[in-house]
Amino acid sequence: MNTLQETFQASELPIQILGVNGIGYEAGNERVTEERSIPWLQDVEAVDAWSSWEVAYRDVYVLDQRGQLRFIYNLTTHDLSNPDNMDTLSEAIIGLVDTE
């Protein structure tokens, strides 16, 4: 099964997925990035993006090409091991590319 990023790349869609880890969870960075190829950023006190964006654990923030927030999709509520949830997220992201 392809990851979302692999699906987008194979379709030559201009979509980039990256992860942002919350402050205080740095100890898991090595495990999270093991055998994965998406960029992984670590939030820091000087930025504190998680607080300013009011991020909940396992939130996916989807931004358009201008960097504007379009929607939030939580992976605890919508587990991607369920193919319907994976399809919903993928189609919603692709729909943003098609409309811009």
N, C-alpha and C positions, 0 to 999 in steps of 0.2 A: 504494500500500500504506500502510495506517495504521500509526503507531507504536503501541507498547503503550499509552502514555498516552492517545492518541486513542481506541483501542478501549475502554479502561476508561471514559473520559468519555462516549462514545456509549452505553455500556450503563448509564450512571448508577451505576457502582460506586464506592464510597468508597475508591478506591485512588490514592495519589500516588507518583509516581516522582521521585526527585531524584538528583543525582550528587554525589559527594564526591571531590575531587581530592587526591592525595597531596602531602605537603610536598616541595618541590623540583621540582614539575612546573607551577608557576604560569605559566610562559612560554606554555603551550599553552591557557590558559583562554579567550582570545579566540577562537581557532580552534574549540575544542570547542563553545562556546556559540553560534557563528554559525549563524543560521537554525534554532535550536532553542528550544523554549519551556519545557523542564523546569528547575526550580531547580537551580543549580550552586553548590555550596559548596566553599570552599577550606580544607582541613585546615591547622592552624597548630600550632606547637611547644607552645603552652599546652594544647592538647587532645590532639594526636597520636593521633587516632582510628584511623588506619591501623595503627599499632603495637599499640595496646591491643586492637584487634579481629583482629589478625594477618591483615590484608587481603592477598590476592594480586592482582596486576594483573588488571583486568577482572572482578573478583568482583562479583556482584550479591547483596547481602544483603537478604533478604526478612523484614520484621518484621510481626508481627500488629498489630492495633489497639491493643494494650497496650504496643507497643514491644519485644516479646520476639522474639528471633531465631528464625525458623522453619526457614529453610534458606538455603544459599549455592549459587549457580549461576554457574559461571565461563564467561564469554563467549569465552574463547580455546578452551576445551575444547568448548563448545557454541555454535558460531558461529550467530548469529541470522539469517544469510543463508540458512541451512537452515530451510525452513518447519517441519520436524518439531521442531527445537529451539525455535523461536518458539512453536509450539503448546504444547509441554511446559511452558515457562516461564509462558506466559499461563494455561494451565489450572491449574497449581499455585497461582498467585497467586489466581485466581478461587476456587479450592477453599477457600482460607483464609477468604475473605469469606463463603462459603456455610456454613461450619461454625461461625462465631462469632456 
